[in-house]
C-alpha cells in the first residue's frame, strides 16, 4: 500500500501555523505561499497534492526542510534544535547533565565567555606614540640552544 503524504503534510503545516501565527490562518498561508486560498483549503481537507515548487515555498515560510513537511515523525516544536551542529547539541547535553543547578549555571557562563572570546574581533594593540618615534637598537640574536636530539 502506498503511503499518502497529504495527512502528514497538513498535520505539520497546521502545527507550524500554530507555532508561527498563533493559530490556523489559511489566508495568510496562501498569501505567503503564493497560491490561492482555495488551494490552502484543499490542503487542509487533504483533497490535493502539491508540486515540489509549492512544497519548497511552504517549507521556506516555516524555515524547515521540504521533506520535513511530509514526514509523519516530524516534530515542529524541535525544528531549531535539529538545525544545531552536533558540537552544539553535544555541548547542550553536557551542560544539561550537570546535576547541580549552580554549577550548571557557572559552566554555562564559562562556555558563553569562551564562545564570545572566540567571536571577538582580534585587533593588534596600537604601539604607543613615543615608541614609534624612538629608534630601536638591533637585538642581538643569541645562538639557539641545541636540543638533546641534535647532540646524538
Backbone torsions as a table, in degrees:
resi	resn	phi	psi	omega
1	UNK	NA	132.3	-179.0
2	UNK	-80.1	135.6	179.9
3	UNK	-72.8	141.4	177.5
4	UNK	-99.9	116.7	-176.5
5	UNK	-85.9	-2.3	-177.8
6	UNK	-67.8	-37.1	-179.6
7	UNK	-67.1	-53.1	178.3
8	UNK	-62.9	-32.0	177.4
9	UNK	-59.4	-50.5	-179.1
10	UNK	-67.8	-41.6	179.7
11	UNK	-57.3	-44.0	-178.8
12	UNK	-71.4	-40.4	177.1
13	UNK	-63.1	-42.5	179.9
14	UNK	-61.0	-45.6	179.1
15	UNK	-65.2	-39.3	179.6
16	UNK	-68.5	-35.5	176.0
17	UNK	-64.2	-42.1	178.8
18	UNK	-62.1	-39.2	-179.5
19	UNK	-69.2	-44.6	-175.1
20	UNK	-85.1	-43.9	-174.6
21	UNK	-96.7	-13.8	-175.2
22	UNK	86.8	2.1	179.2
23	UNK	169.8	179.1	-179.8
24	UNK	-74.0	131.6	179.5
25	UNK	-146.5	88.8	-175.8
26	UNK	-66.1	-35.7	179.6
27	UNK	-65.0	-44.1	179.0
28	UNK	-65.9	-41.2	177.3
29	UNK	-58.1	-46.6	-179.9
30	UNK	-63.3	-44.4	-179.5
31	UNK	-61.7	-49.5	-178.3
32	UNK	-70.4	-27.0	-179.5
33	UNK	-87.3	-10.5	178.5
34	UNK	73.8	31.0	175.5
35	UNK	-134.1	173.6	-173.9
36	UNK	-78.0	155.6	173.7
37	UNK	-58.6	-29.0	178.0
38	UNK	-64.7	-37.3	177.1
39	UNK	-66.1	-40.5	177.9
40	UNK	-61.9	-40.0	178.4
41	UNK	-65.8	-40.7	177.6
42	UNK	-67.0	-34.1	174.9
43	UNK	-61.9	-45.2	-179.5
44	UNK	-62.8	-41.1	180.0
45	UNK	-80.1	0.3	-179.1
46	UNK	55.4	40.9	-177.0
47	UNK	-107.3	6.9	-178.3
48	UNK	-146.7	155.0	171.6
49	UNK	-103.2	156.7	179.3
50	UNK	-118.3	151.5	176.0
51	UNK	-79.6	169.6	-179.5
52	UNK	-62.3	-35.0	179.5
53	UNK	-63.8	-40.7	177.8
54	UNK	-69.0	-41.1	177.9
55	UNK	-60.6	-41.6	177.5
56	UNK	-63.7	-40.8	179.2
57	UNK	-66.5	-40.8	177.8
58	UNK	-62.1	-43.3	179.2
59	UNK	-61.9	-41.1	-179.5
60	UNK	-64.2	-36.9	179.0
61	UNK	-56.9	-42.1	-173.3
62	UNK	-103.1	7.1	177.7
63	UNK	56.2	48.9	176.3
64	UNK	-129.5	173.4	175.4
65	UNK	-83.8	147.2	-177.8
66	UNK	-58.6	-41.2	-178.3
67	UNK	-64.1	-26.0	179.9
68	UNK	-66.3	-29.5	-177.8
69	UNK	-66.2	-27.0	-179.1
70	UNK	-106.0	8.2	179.8
71	UNK	-86.6	117.1	-179.6
72	UNK	-64.4	-20.7	-178.9
73	UNK	-91.5	-2.6	-177.0
74	UNK	-65.2	134.0	177.2
75	UNK	-115.2	104.0	-177.2
76	UNK	-59.4	-20.7	-179.1
77	UNK	-76.5	-12.4	-179.4
78	UNK	-113.6	19.7	-174.9
79	UNK	-61.7	-39.1	-177.3
80	UNK	-74.9	-35.1	177.9
81	UNK	-63.5	-34.9	-179.0
82	UNK	-67.2	-19.4	-178.5
83	UNK	-91.6	-1.8	178.0
84	UNK	-76.5	151.3	178.2
85	UNK	-70.1	159.2	176.3
86	UNK	-57.1	-35.4	178.8
87	UNK	-65.9	-41.2	179.5
88	UNK	-66.6	-41.7	177.7
89	UNK	-64.1	-40.8	179.3
90	UNK	-62.7	-44.8	178.6
91	UNK	-61.1	-43.0	178.2
92	UNK	-61.6	-43.6	178.6
93	UNK	-64.0	-40.2	179.8
94	UNK	-64.9	-43.2	178.4
95	UNK	-64.1	-41.3	-179.8
96	UNK	-66.7	-24.2	-176.8
97	UNK	-81.9	-7.4	178.3
98	UNK	-74.5	116.5	-173.1
99	UNK	-71.8	-32.7	-177.9
100	UNK	-81.5	119.2	-176.1
101	UNK	-59.7	-42.7	-179.7
102	UNK	-64.8	-42.1	179.1
103	UNK	-66.6	-37.8	178.4
104	UNK	-62.5	-42.1	179.2
105	UNK	-66.0	-39.5	177.9
106	UNK	-66.1	-41.0	179.0
107	UNK	-64.3	-40.4	177.9
108	UNK	-62.7	-46.5	-179.8
109	UNK	-61.3	-41.6	178.9
110	UNK	-65.4	-43.6	178.5
111	UNK	-61.1	-41.3	179.0
112	UNK	-64.6	-38.9	178.0
113	UNK	-63.7	-43.5	179.8
114	UNK	-63.2	-43.3	179.5
115	UNK	-64.8	-43.9	179.9
116	UNK	-66.1	-36.3	176.7
117	UNK	-62.4	-40.8	179.1
118	UNK	-68.1	-25.9	-179.9
119	UNK	-89.7	-14.4	-176.5
120	UNK	-66.5	137.6	177.5
121	UNK	-66.2	138.5	179.5
122	UNK	-93.2	123.0	-179.8
123	UNK	-122.8	128.6	178.5
124	UNK	-68.9	135.8	179.6
125	UNK	-64.1	140.7	179.4
126	UNK	-74.6	141.5	178.3
127	UNK	-72.9	142.6	177.3
128	UNK	-60.4	145.9	-176.8
129	UNK	-57.0	-37.8	-176.9
130	UNK	-70.2	-29.2	-179.1
131	UNK	-69.6	-31.6	-179.2
132	UNK	-72.9	-29.1	-176.6
133	UNK	-83.2	-26.2	-176.8
134	UNK	-83.8	134.1	175.5
135	UNK	-70.9	145.1	-178.3
136	UNK	-109.1	142.6	176.9
137	UNK	-74.9	142.5	176.2
138	UNK	-65.3	139.5	-179.9
139	UNK	-79.4	145.4	178.3
140	UNK	-87.5	120.9	179.9
141	UNK	-80.3	129.1	177.9
142	UNK	-91.7	154.6	179.8
143	UNK	-67.5	136.7	-179.7
144	UNK	-65.4	144.8	178.2
145	UNK	-75.9	127.3	-179.1
146	UNK	-69.0	141.8	178.1
147	UNK	-80.3	158.2	179.3
148	UNK	-58.3	-27.6	-179.9
149	UNK	-73.2	-26.2	-178.8
150	UNK	-75.6	-21.8	-178.8
151	UNK	-80.3	-5.2	-177.5
152	UNK	-83.0	NA	NA
